[in-house]
Amino acid sequence: MNRFFSHVILFFTLSACTSLKSFMPKAELPKKSAFNPAWIKNLDPLYESGNLPIALQSPLIYDGLLYVGNNSGYMQAYELENGKLVWSELDNSTFHSSPVIYKDQVIYGTVQGRVISRHYTTGKIKYSVDLGASVETKGVIHKGRIFFQLRNHQIFSLDVETGKILWGYKRSVSFVTTLQRAATPLVYKDKVIVGFADGNLAALSVDEGSLLYETKLSSASKFVDVDNSAFVLDDKLYIGSVGSVVFQVDPNSGKILKKSDFVASRTPFYDPKINPDQLYFGTQNGEILITDKNLTVLKRVRFSSGVISSIVSFKKSLAISSTSGDVIIIDSKSLNEIERLNLGHAYSAVFGDMDSSDEHLAVLSSRNRLYIFH
């Protein structure tokens, strides 16, 4: 009898355990973040109190390396995966844009007015050319030439292999109240198309730098800078100026075809893989707009109290940055917010462009913090 009761008790005990196990709640796995830091670098230079150095430049991802200039005067290359320093070369200057790659060269301009070419894996210098004024834009390469706009409203064409100056075009800008900002040139067909701080869009010949046409885009009395880089799609050019609307222009003649009813903060983002018929614009009041090719707004969502400074593809979504210090992942079709990261410092902002490649996102904050997410 004792053995019988022992078996009965054992049976009910095991049954109870089985029942309890079936009702045990499953542990929730932590949500995977889109902002997984691969590495972070503090690139803040030494400075005197009250003289806060601000980063305006942009990083570049290429072939497993990350290139960025810092305000201590160095151009540097890091391994993208782990942040190991590959090379660091002193240029005794700061930077206002990102480098570009041509074959085995990494080429960039400095605030001291030099265009410098280095071997992209060793940092060994190939040439250094003095252009006489701050190089404000990244280089644009076309058929063996590289084009830059300087702070003194001058466009230069250089031989990309040797750095030899082929021609220069100087624009006279008489406006006192200008932001003195420069637009990155666009090469289209046989023309170098670029906006100037006097409110004009101009086209220069690729070969000689002679003026082919100019179009007045802004008639305001001040702050007329056409500082957004031009963008061409289906033989139509899109360009905007500070505090003014976006213009659709015939790139062959300079004729204005249409004006938008919104002001864009940067060049439009376009990815035919997302939608071949739509453009994405950031605005100065923190909105992202989806438009058709005729600049008709299809959708708009506000994400920030600051200016939208950059839009890039990242992990099958879009990453946007702002001058309020936020980096936000959004759905490219619905514009729904997926995840948001604030860079944390009271003076953090993103003034330059982010860069992305495969599963990596590179962000340089105005406080000289370099973030690589994967």
KELOLUM-163646 format. One line per 8 residues: number of its first residue (from 1); their letters; for each residue x, y, z of N, C-alpha, C. Coordinates in steps of 0.2 Angstrom, whole numbers, plus 5000, padded with zeros to 4 digits. Layout:
N
NUM = a = X/Y/Z/X/Y/Z/X/Y/Z ~ ... .
! end
This chain:
374
1 = mnrffshv = 5004/4994/5000/5000/5000/5000/5004/5006/5000 ~ 5009/5006/5004/5014/5012/5004/5017/5013/4998 ~ 5019/5008/4994/5022/5008/4988/5017/5011/4983 ~ 5011/5009/4983/5005/5012/4979/5005/5019/4980 ~ 5004/5021/4986/5003/5029/4987/5009/5033/4985 ~ 5015/5029/4986/5021/5033/4983/5021/5034/4976 ~ 5019/5029/4972/5018/5030/4965/5013/5035/4963 ~ 5007/5035/4966/5002/5040/4965/5005/5047/4966 .
9 = ilfftlsa = 5008/5048/4972/5011/5055/4973/5016/5057/4968 ~ 5020/5052/4966/5025/5054/4961/5022/5055/4954 ~ 5016/5052/4952/5013/5053/4946/5010/5060/4946 ~ 5006/5062/4952/5003/5069/4952/5009/5074/4952 ~ 5014/5073/4955/5020/5078/4956/5023/5079/4949 ~ 5024/5074/4945/5026/5075/4938/5021/5078/4934 ~ 5015/5076/4934/5010/5079/4930/5009/5087/4932 ~ 5010/5089/4938/5010/5096/4940/5015/5099/4937 .
17 = ctslksfm = 5021/5096/4937/5027/5100/4934/5026/5101/4927 ~ 5023/5096/4923/5022/5096/4916/5017/5102/4915 ~ 5012/5102/4919/5007/5107/4918/5010/5114/4919 ~ 5014/5115/4924/5017/5121/4926/5022/5123/4920 ~ 5025/5119/4917/5030/5120/4912/5026/5123/4906 ~ 5021/5120/4904/5017/5123/4899/5014/5130/4899 ~ 5014/5132/4906/5011/5139/4907/5016/5144/4909 ~ 5023/5141/4909/5028/5146/4910/5029/5151/4905 .
25 = pkaelpkk = 5029/5158/4907/5030/5163/4902/5037/5163/4898 ~ 5037/5164/4892/5043/5164/4888/5047/5171/4889 ~ 5053/5170/4890/5057/5176/4891/5057/5180/4884 ~ 5056/5187/4885/5057/5191/4879/5064/5193/4877 ~ 5066/5192/4871/5073/5194/4869/5073/5201/4868 ~ 5079/5204/4870/5079/5211/4869/5079/5213/4862 ~ 5075/5219/4860/5074/5221/4853/5081/5223/4850 ~ 5082/5220/4844/5089/5222/4841/5088/5229/4838 .
33 = safnpawi = 5093/5233/4840/5093/5240/4838/5096/5241/4831 ~ 5094/5246/4827/5097/5247/4821/5104/5251/4822 ~ 5105/5254/4828/5111/5258/4830/5115/5253/4834 ~ 5118/5248/4831/5123/5244/4835/5130/5247/4833 ~ 5133/5250/4838/5140/5254/4837/5145/5249/4836 ~ 5148/5249/4830/5154/5245/4828/5160/5248/4832 ~ 5160/5255/4832/5166/5258/4836/5164/5266/4835 ~ 5167/5269/4840/5166/5277/4841/5173/5280/4842 .
41 = knldplye = 5174/5285/4839/5180/5289/4840/5179/5296/4842 ~ 5183/5299/4847/5182/5306/4849/5188/5309/4846 ~ 5186/5313/4841/5191/5317/4836/5192/5324/4838 ~ 5189/5326/4844/5190/5333/4847/5197/5335/4847 ~ 5199/5340/4844/5206/5343/4845/5206/5347/4852 ~ 5213/5348/4854/5214/5353/4859/5212/5360/4858 ~ 5208/5363/4862/5206/5370/4861/5205/5373/4867 ~ 5205/5380/4867/5204/5384/4873/5197/5385/4875 .
49 = sgnlpial = 5196/5385/4881/5189/5386/4883/5185/5392/4880 ~ 5179/5391/4878/5175/5396/4875/5176/5396/4867 ~ 5181/5392/4864/5182/5392/4857/5180/5385/4855 ~ 5174/5383/4855/5172/5376/4853/5173/5374/4846 ~ 5177/5370/4844/5178/5368/4837/5172/5364/4834 ~ 5170/5366/4829/5164/5363/4826/5166/5359/4819 ~ 5164/5352/4819/5165/5348/4813/5160/5350/4808 ~ 5162/5352/4802/5158/5353/4796/5159/5348/4791 .
57 = qspliydg = 5164/5344/4791/5166/5339/4786/5162/5333/4786 ~ 5163/5328/4781/5159/5322/4781/5164/5316/4780 ~ 5162/5310/4783/5166/5304/4782/5165/5301/4775 ~ 5169/5296/4773/5169/5293/4767/5170/5285/4768 ~ 5166/5281/4766/5167/5274/4766/5169/5271/4759 ~ 5175/5267/4759/5177/5264/4753/5181/5258/4754 ~ 5179/5253/4751/5184/5247/4751/5186/5245/4758 ~ 5181/5244/4762/5183/5242/4769/5187/5247/4773 .
65 = llyvgnns = 5187/5253/4771/5191/5259/4775/5186/5264/4776 ~ 5187/5268/4781/5184/5274/4783/5188/5280/4783 ~ 5187/5285/4779/5191/5291/4778/5188/5297/4781 ~ 5191/5301/4785/5189/5307/4788/5194/5312/4790 ~ 5193/5318/4789/5198/5323/4791/5196/5325/4798 ~ 5200/5327/4803/5198/5330/4809/5201/5337/4810 ~ 5198/5340/4815/5200/5347/4816/5207/5348/4820 ~ 5211/5343/4821/5218/5343/4823/5222/5344/4817 .
73 = gymqayel = 5219/5344/4811/5223/5345/4805/5225/5339/4801 ~ 5223/5333/4803/5225/5326/4800/5219/5323/4796 ~ 5221/5321/4790/5217/5316/4786/5219/5309/4789 ~ 5214/5305/4790/5215/5298/4793/5211/5293/4789 ~ 5213/5287/4790/5210/5281/4787/5209/5276/4792 ~ 5204/5273/4793/5202/5268/4798/5200/5261/4795 ~ 5201/5256/4798/5197/5250/4796/5190/5250/4798 ~ 5186/5249/4793/5179/5250/4794/5176/5245/4799 .
81 = engklvws = 5178/5239/4800/5175/5234/4804/5177/5236/4811 ~ 5183/5238/4813/5185/5238/4820/5188/5245/4822 ~ 5189/5250/4818/5191/5256/4820/5199/5257/4820 ~ 5202/5252/4818/5210/5252/4819/5212/5257/4814 ~ 5217/5262/4817/5220/5267/4812/5225/5264/4807 ~ 5223/5265/4801/5228/5263/4796/5233/5268/4794 ~ 5231/5274/4793/5236/5279/4792/5233/5286/4794 ~ 5238/5291/4796/5236/5297/4798/5241/5302/4796 .
89 = eldnstfh = 5239/5307/4792/5244/5312/4789/5242/5319/4791 ~ 5247/5323/4793/5246/5330/4795/5245/5334/4789 ~ 5240/5338/4788/5239/5343/4783/5239/5350/4786 ~ 5239/5351/4792/5239/5357/4795/5233/5362/4793 ~ 5228/5359/4793/5222/5362/4791/5216/5359/4793 ~ 5210/5362/4793/5203/5359/4794/5200/5357/4787 ~ 5194/5354/4787/5191/5352/4781/5183/5354/4781 ~ 5181/5355/4775/5174/5357/4775/5169/5352/4771 .
97 = sspviykd = 5172/5346/4769/5169/5342/4764/5171/5335/4765 ~ 5170/5330/4761/5172/5323/4761/5177/5322/4756 ~ 5182/5317/4757/5186/5315/4751/5182/5312/4746 ~ 5186/5311/4740/5183/5306/4735/5189/5301/4733 ~ 5187/5296/4729/5191/5291/4727/5192/5291/4720 ~ 5198/5290/4717/5199/5289/4710/5205/5284/4710 ~ 5203/5278/4707/5208/5273/4706/5211/5272/4713 ~ 5218/5273/4714/5221/5271/4720/5222/5278/4724 .
105 = qviygtvq = 5219/5283/4722/5220/5290/4726/5214/5292/4730 ~ 5215/5295/4736/5210/5298/4740/5211/5305/4739 ~ 5207/5309/4737/5208/5316/4735/5203/5321/4739 ~ 5206/5326/4742/5201/5331/4746/5204/5338/4746 ~ 5200/5342/4748/5202/5349/4749/5203/5351/4756 ~ 5206/5357/4757/5207/5359/4764/5205/5366/4765 ~ 5203/5369/4771/5202/5375/4772/5207/5380/4771 ~ 5214/5378/4771/5219/5382/4769/5220/5383/4761 .
113 = grvisrhy = 5216/5379/4758/5216/5381/4750/5220/5376/4746 ~ 5221/5370/4749/5225/5365/4745/5221/5359/4743 ~ 5222/5356/4737/5219/5350/4735/5225/5345/4736 ~ 5223/5340/4739/5229/5335/4741/5226/5328/4739 ~ 5231/5324/4736/5230/5317/4733/5235/5313/4737 ~ 5232/5307/4740/5236/5302/4743/5234/5295/4741 ~ 5239/5291/4742/5237/5284/4741/5232/5281/4746 ~ 5227/5278/4743/5221/5277/4748/5223/5272/4753 .
121 = ttgkikys = 5228/5267/4752/5229/5262/4758/5235/5264/4762 ~ 5240/5269/4759/5246/5270/4763/5246/5277/4766 ~ 5242/5282/4763/5242/5289/4764/5248/5293/4761 ~ 5252/5289/4757/5258/5293/4754/5255/5298/4749 ~ 5258/5304/4750/5256/5309/4746/5258/5309/4738 ~ 5253/5310/4734/5255/5310/4727/5256/5317/4724 ~ 5251/5322/4726/5252/5329/4725/5248/5333/4729 ~ 5250/5340/4730/5247/5345/4734/5247/5351/4730 .
129 = vdlgasve = 5241/5354/4729/5241/5360/4725/5237/5366/4728 ~ 5240/5371/4728/5238/5377/4732/5233/5381/4727 ~ 5227/5382/4729/5222/5385/4725/5220/5392/4727 ~ 5223/5394/4733/5222/5401/4736/5217/5403/4740 ~ 5212/5398/4741/5206/5400/4745/5203/5393/4747 ~ 5199/5393/4753/5197/5387/4756/5193/5383/4751 ~ 5194/5377/4750/5191/5372/4746/5184/5370/4750 ~ 5179/5372/4748/5172/5371/4751/5169/5365/4750 .
137 = tkgvihkg = 5170/5362/4744/5166/5356/4741/5170/5350/4740 ~ 5167/5344/4740/5171/5338/4738/5172/5339/4731 ~ 5177/5335/4728/5179/5335/4721/5174/5331/4717 ~ 5173/5333/4711/5168/5329/4706/5173/5327/4700 ~ 5173/5321/4699/5178/5318/4694/5174/5316/4688 ~ 5177/5318/4682/5174/5317/4675/5179/5317/4670 ~ 5180/5311/4667/5185/5310/4661/5192/5313/4663 ~ 5195/5311/4668/5202/5313/4670/5202/5320/4673 .
145 = riffqlrn = 5197/5323/4674/5197/5330/4678/5193/5329/4684 ~ 5195/5334/4689/5192/5334/4695/5190/5342/4696 ~ 5184/5343/4698/5181/5350/4699/5180/5352/4706 ~ 5181/5358/4708/5180/5360/4715/5177/5367/4715 ~ 5173/5369/4720/5171/5376/4721/5175/5379/4727 ~ 5178/5385/4727/5181/5388/4733/5177/5393/4736 ~ 5179/5395/4742/5175/5400/4746/5175/5407/4742 ~ 5180/5408/4738/5180/5414/4735/5176/5414/4728 .
153 = hqifsldv = 5171/5409/4727/5167/5409/4722/5171/5407/4715 ~ 5176/5403/4716/5180/5401/4710/5179/5394/4709 ~ 5178/5392/4703/5178/5385/4701/5185/5383/4697 ~ 5188/5377/4700/5194/5375/4697/5193/5368/4694 ~ 5196/5367/4688/5197/5361/4685/5204/5358/4685 ~ 5205/5352/4688/5212/5350/4689/5213/5343/4685 ~ 5219/5342/4683/5220/5335/4680/5220/5330/4686 ~ 5216/5325/4686/5215/5321/4692/5221/5317/4694 .
161 = etgkilwg = 5225/5315/4689/5231/5311/4690/5237/5315/4693 ~ 5238/5321/4690/5244/5325/4692/5242/5331/4696 ~ 5236/5334/4697/5234/5340/4700/5236/5346/4696 ~ 5238/5345/4690/5239/5351/4686/5233/5355/4685 ~ 5233/5362/4686/5227/5366/4685/5226/5367/4678 ~ 5220/5365/4675/5218/5366/4668/5214/5372/4667 ~ 5210/5374/4671/5207/5381/4671/5203/5383/4677 ~ 5202/5390/4678/5198/5392/4683/5193/5397/4681 .
169 = ykrsvsfv = 5188/5397/4684/5182/5402/4683/5181/5406/4689 ~ 5181/5413/4689/5180/5417/4695/5174/5421/4694 ~ 5169/5420/4699/5163/5423/4699/5163/5429/4704 ~ 5161/5435/4702/5161/5441/4706/5154/5441/4710 ~ 5155/5441/4716/5149/5441/4721/5149/5447/4725 ~ 5145/5452/4723/5145/5458/4727/5140/5459/4733 ~ 5136/5454/4734/5132/5454/4740/5136/5454/4746 ~ 5134/5458/4751/5137/5458/4757/5134/5453/4762 .
177 = ttlqraat = 5127/5453/4762/5123/5448/4766/5123/5441/4762 ~ 5128/5438/4762/5128/5431/4759/5131/5426/4764 ~ 5128/5420/4764/5131/5415/4768/5138/5412/4766 ~ 5140/5414/4760/5147/5413/4758/5147/5405/4757 ~ 5142/5402/4756/5142/5394/4755/5143/5392/4748 ~ 5146/5386/4747/5147/5384/4740/5144/5378/4739 ~ 5142/5377/4732/5138/5371/4730/5143/5366/4726 ~ 5142/5360/4727/5147/5355/4724/5145/5355/4716 .
185 = plvykdkv = 5150/5356/4712/5148/5356/4705/5145/5349/4702 ~ 5141/5350/4697/5138/5344/4694/5141/5344/4687 ~ 5143/5338/4684/5145/5338/4677/5140/5334/4673 ~ 5137/5337/4668/5132/5334/4664/5133/5335/4657 ~ 5134/5330/4653/5135/5331/4646/5142/5334/4646 ~ 5142/5340/4642/5148/5344/4641/5149/5350/4646 ~ 5145/5350/4651/5144/5356/4655/5146/5355/4663 ~ 5149/5359/4666/5149/5360/4673/5144/5364/4676 .
193 = ivgfadgn = 5139/5362/4679/5133/5366/4682/5134/5367/4689 ~ 5133/5373/4691/5135/5375/4698/5131/5381/4700 ~ 5129/5381/4707/5125/5387/4710/5131/5391/4713 ~ 5129/5398/4713/5134/5403/4716/5130/5407/4721 ~ 5134/5410/4725/5131/5414/4731/5128/5421/4729 ~ 5128/5422/4722/5124/5428/4720/5117/5427/4718 ~ 5115/5420/4719/5108/5418/4717/5108/5415/4710 ~ 5113/5414/4707/5113/5412/4700/5115/5404/4699 .
201 = laalsvde = 5112/5401/4694/5114/5395/4692/5118/5396/4686 ~ 5124/5393/4685/5128/5394/4679/5131/5387/4676 ~ 5132/5387/4670/5135/5381/4666/5141/5384/4663 ~ 5146/5380/4664/5153/5381/4661/5155/5375/4657 ~ 5159/5377/4652/5161/5371/4647/5166/5367/4651 ~ 5166/5361/4650/5170/5356/4654/5177/5357/4651 ~ 5178/5358/4645/5185/5359/4642/5189/5365/4644 ~ 5185/5371/4644/5189/5377/4644/5186/5382/4650 .
209 = gsllyetk = 5180/5380/4653/5178/5384/4659/5174/5390/4657 ~ 5173/5391/4650/5169/5397/4648/5162/5397/4650 ~ 5159/5402/4651/5152/5403/4653/5147/5401/4647 ~ 5143/5396/4648/5138/5394/4643/5131/5397/4644 ~ 5129/5397/4650/5123/5401/4652/5123/5402/4659 ~ 5119/5407/4661/5117/5408/4668/5110/5410/4669 ~ 5107/5407/4675/5100/5408/4676/5099/5411/4683 ~ 5095/5417/4684/5094/5419/4690/5089/5415/4694 .
217 = lssaskfv = 5090/5413/4700/5086/5409/4703/5083/5412/4709 ~ 5086/5417/4712/5084/5421/4718/5085/5428/4717 ~ 5079/5432/4718/5079/5439/4717/5079/5443/4724 ~ 5080/5439/4729/5079/5442/4736/5085/5447/4737 ~ 5085/5451/4742/5090/5456/4743/5096/5454/4747 ~ 5095/5448/4750/5100/5445/4754/5099/5438/4755 ~ 5105/5434/4757/5105/5427/4758/5102/5423/4752 ~ 5105/5425/4746/5102/5422/4740/5106/5416/4737 .
225 = dvdnsafv = 5111/5413/4742/5116/5408/4740/5112/5402/4737 ~ 5114/5400/4731/5112/5394/4728/5117/5388/4730 ~ 5116/5386/4736/5121/5382/4739/5119/5374/4739 ~ 5114/5372/4737/5112/5365/4736/5115/5363/4729 ~ 5118/5357/4730/5121/5354/4724/5115/5352/4719 ~ 5117/5353/4712/5112/5351/4707/5111/5344/4706 ~ 5105/5342/4704/5104/5334/4703/5100/5334/4697 ~ 5102/5329/4692/5099/5328/4686/5095/5321/4686 .
233 = lddklyig = 5089/5321/4683/5085/5315/4682/5081/5316/4676 ~ 5082/5311/4671/5078/5311/4665/5078/5318/4662 ~ 5085/5320/4661/5086/5327/4658/5082/5333/4661 ~ 5081/5332/4667/5079/5338/4671/5083/5339/4677 ~ 5085/5346/4678/5089/5347/4684/5085/5350/4690 ~ 5087/5348/4696/5084/5350/4702/5089/5354/4706 ~ 5087/5360/4708/5092/5364/4712/5088/5369/4716 ~ 5091/5371/4722/5088/5375/4727/5092/5380/4730 .
241 = svgsvvfq = 5090/5386/4732/5094/5391/4735/5092/5392/4743 ~ 5096/5395/4747/5094/5396/4754/5088/5400/4754 ~ 5083/5398/4758/5077/5401/4759/5072/5402/4753 ~ 5073/5398/4748/5069/5399/4742/5067/5392/4740 ~ 5063/5391/4735/5060/5385/4733/5065/5381/4729 ~ 5063/5375/4727/5067/5370/4722/5065/5372/4715 ~ 5069/5372/4711/5068/5374/4704/5069/5368/4700 ~ 5065/5366/4695/5066/5361/4690/5068/5365/4684 .
249 = vdpnsgki = 5074/5363/4681/5078/5367/4676/5080/5363/4670 ~ 5079/5365/4664/5082/5362/4658/5090/5363/4659 ~ 5093/5357/4660/5101/5358/4660/5104/5360/4654 ~ 5101/5359/4648/5104/5361/4642/5104/5368/4641 ~ 5099/5372/4643/5098/5379/4641/5098/5383/4648 ~ 5096/5380/4653/5095/5384/4659/5088/5387/4660 ~ 5084/5385/4656/5077/5388/4657/5073/5385/4663 ~ 5070/5389/4667/5066/5386/4672/5060/5383/4670 .
257 = lkksdfva = 5059/5377/4672/5053/5373/4670/5047/5373/4675 ~ 5049/5373/4681/5044/5373/4687/5047/5375/4693 ~ 5043/5377/4698/5045/5379/4705/5041/5375/4710 ~ 5044/5373/4715/5041/5369/4720/5037/5374/4725 ~ 5033/5371/4729/5030/5375/4734/5033/5374/4741 ~ 5039/5371/4741/5042/5370/4748/5050/5372/4747 ~ 5053/5373/4752/5060/5374/4753/5064/5368/4755 ~ 5069/5366/4751/5073/5360/4753/5080/5362/4756 .
265 = srtpfydp = 5082/5358/4761/5088/5360/4764/5094/5357/4761 ~ 5093/5352/4757/5099/5349/4753/5097/5346/4746 ~ 5101/5343/4743/5100/5340/4736/5095/5334/4738 ~ 5091/5332/4733/5086/5327/4734/5090/5320/4734 ~ 5087/5316/4738/5089/5309/4738/5085/5305/4733 ~ 5088/5301/4729/5085/5297/4724/5088/5290/4724 ~ 5083/5285/4724/5086/5278/4723/5080/5274/4719 ~ 5082/5273/4713/5077/5269/4709/5075/5262/4711 .
273 = kinpdqly = 5079/5259/4716/5077/5253/4719/5071/5254/4723 ~ 5071/5260/4727/5065/5261/4731/5059/5263/4727 ~ 5060/5268/4723/5055/5270/4718/5058/5274/4713 ~ 5057/5272/4706/5061/5276/4701/5057/5282/4699 ~ 5051/5284/4702/5048/5290/4700/5047/5295/4706 ~ 5051/5294/4711/5050/5298/4717/5057/5301/4720 ~ 5056/5307/4722/5062/5310/4726/5060/5311/4733 ~ 5066/5311/4737/5065/5313/4744/5069/5319/4746 .
281 = fgtqngei = 5065/5324/4749/5069/5330/4751/5068/5331/4758 ~ 5074/5334/4761/5074/5336/4768/5072/5343/4768 ~ 5069/5346/4774/5067/5353/4774/5071/5356/4780 ~ 5070/5363/4780/5074/5367/4785/5070/5366/4792 ~ 5063/5364/4791/5059/5364/4797/5059/5356/4800 ~ 5063/5352/4797/5064/5345/4800/5059/5340/4797 ~ 5057/5342/4791/5052/5337/4787/5056/5333/4782 ~ 5053/5327/4781/5055/5323/4775/5049/5323/4770 .
289 = litdknlt = 5050/5325/4764/5045/5325/4759/5046/5320/4753 ~ 5041/5317/4751/5041/5312/4745/5038/5316/4740 ~ 5041/5317/4734/5038/5321/4728/5039/5316/4722 ~ 5034/5318/4717/5035/5315/4711/5041/5319/4707 ~ 5042/5317/4701/5047/5320/4697/5045/5328/4695 ~ 5039/5329/4696/5037/5336/4694/5036/5340/4701 ~ 5039/5338/4706/5039/5341/4713/5033/5342/4716 ~ 5028/5338/4714/5022/5338/4718/5023/5333/4724 .
297 = vlkrvrfs = 5021/5336/4730/5022/5333/4736/5017/5327/4737 ~ 5019/5321/4738/5015/5315/4739/5014/5314/4746 ~ 5019/5315/4750/5019/5313/4757/5024/5318/4761 ~ 5022/5320/4767/5027/5324/4771/5026/5322/4779 ~ 5032/5321/4782/5031/5320/4789/5037/5324/4793 ~ 5035/5327/4798/5040/5330/4802/5044/5326/4807 ~ 5050/5326/4807/5054/5322/4812/5058/5325/4817 ~ 5060/5332/4816/5065/5335/4820/5063/5343/4820 .
305 = sgvissiv = 5066/5346/4826/5065/5353/4826/5071/5356/4823 ~ 5076/5353/4820/5081/5356/4817/5081/5354/4809 ~ 5086/5357/4806/5086/5356/4798/5088/5349/4797 ~ 5085/5346/4792/5087/5339/4789/5094/5340/4785 ~ 5099/5337/4787/5105/5338/4784/5108/5332/4780 ~ 5105/5326/4780/5107/5321/4776/5102/5315/4776 ~ 5102/5312/4770/5097/5306/4769/5101/5301/4765 ~ 5102/5295/4768/5105/5289/4765/5102/5283/4766 .
313 = sfkkslai = 5103/5278/4762/5100/5271/4762/5104/5268/4768 ~ 5100/5264/4772/5104/5260/4777/5099/5254/4780 ~ 5101/5248/4779/5098/5242/4781/5091/5242/4778 ~ 5090/5243/4772/5084/5242/4768/5079/5248/4770 ~ 5081/5253/4774/5077/5258/4776/5081/5265/4774 ~ 5079/5270/4777/5082/5277/4776/5085/5279/4783 ~ 5091/5282/4783/5093/5285/4789/5094/5293/4787 ~ 5091/5297/4792/5091/5304/4791/5095/5307/4797 .
321 = sstsgdvi = 5098/5313/4796/5101/5316/4801/5099/5323/4802 ~ 5100/5327/4807/5097/5334/4808/5102/5338/4812 ~ 5101/5344/4812/5105/5349/4816/5103/5349/4823 ~ 5098/5345/4825/5096/5345/4832/5099/5339/4835 ~ 5104/5335/4832/5108/5330/4835/5104/5323/4835 ~ 5099/5322/4830/5096/5316/4830/5098/5312/4823 ~ 5099/5306/4824/5099/5301/4818/5093/5297/4819 ~ 5089/5296/4813/5083/5293/4813/5082/5288/4808 .
329 = iidsksln = 5080/5282/4809/5079/5277/4804/5071/5277/4802 ~ 5070/5278/4796/5063/5278/4794/5061/5273/4788 ~ 5055/5271/4788/5053/5267/4782/5053/5271/4776 ~ 5055/5269/4770/5056/5273/4764/5049/5274/4761 ~ 5045/5269/4762/5038/5270/4759/5033/5274/4763 ~ 5032/5272/4769/5027/5275/4773/5030/5281/4777 ~ 5036/5282/4777/5040/5287/4782/5038/5286/4789 ~ 5036/5280/4791/5035/5279/4798/5042/5278/4801 .
337 = eierlnlg = 5043/5281/4807/5049/5281/4811/5050/5274/4814 ~ 5056/5271/4813/5058/5265/4815/5062/5265/4822 ~ 5067/5269/4822/5071/5270/4828/5074/5277/4828 ~ 5076/5280/4834/5079/5286/4834/5085/5286/4839 ~ 5090/5289/4837/5096/5290/4842/5098/5297/4842 ~ 5098/5300/4848/5101/5307/4850/5108/5306/4851 ~ 5112/5310/4848/5119/5310/4849/5122/5312/4856 ~ 5117/5315/4860/5119/5315/4867/5121/5322/4870 .
345 = haysavfg = 5125/5325/4866/5129/5331/4868/5124/5337/4867 ~ 5124/5342/4871/5120/5348/4871/5121/5352/4864 ~ 5127/5351/4862/5129/5355/4856/5130/5350/4850 ~ 5128/5344/4850/5128/5339/4845/5124/5341/4839 ~ 5126/5341/4833/5122/5342/4827/5126/5338/4821 ~ 5123/5337/4816/5126/5334/4810/5125/5339/4805 ~ 5131/5342/4803/5131/5347/4798/5133/5345/4791 ~ 5137/5339/4791/5139/5336/4785/5135/5331/4783 .
353 = dmdssdeh = 5137/5327/4778/5133/5321/4775/5135/5315/4779 ~ 5131/5310/4780/5132/5304/4783/5134/5300/4776 ~ 5137/5294/4778/5139/5289/4772/5137/5282/4774 ~ 5135/5278/4770/5133/5271/4771/5136/5267/4766 ~ 5137/5260/4768/5139/5255/4763/5138/5249/4766 ~ 5134/5244/4762/5132/5238/4765/5128/5239/4771 ~ 5131/5236/4777/5128/5236/4783/5131/5241/4788 ~ 5135/5246/4785/5138/5251/4790/5135/5258/4788 .
361 = lavlssrn = 5135/5262/4794/5133/5269/4793/5138/5273/4797 ~ 5140/5278/4794/5145/5283/4797/5143/5290/4798 ~ 5143/5292/4804/5141/5299/4806/5146/5303/4810 ~ 5147/5309/4807/5152/5313/4811/5148/5319/4814 ~ 5148/5320/4821/5144/5325/4824/5148/5331/4824 ~ 5144/5337/4825/5148/5343/4825/5153/5344/4831 ~ 5152/5339/4836/5156/5339/4842/5162/5334/4841 ~ 5163/5333/4834/5169/5329/4832/5169/5322/4835 .
369 = rlyifh = 5163/5319/4836/5163/5312/4837/5161/5308/4831 ~ 5165/5303/4830/5164/5299/4824/5160/5292/4826 ~ 5154/5291/4823/5151/5285/4825/5150/5280/4819 ~ 5152/5274/4820/5151/5269/4815/5146/5264/4818 ~ 5140/5263/4814/5135/5258/4816/5134/5253/4811 ~ 5132/5247/4814/5132/5241/4809/5126/5237/4811 .
! end
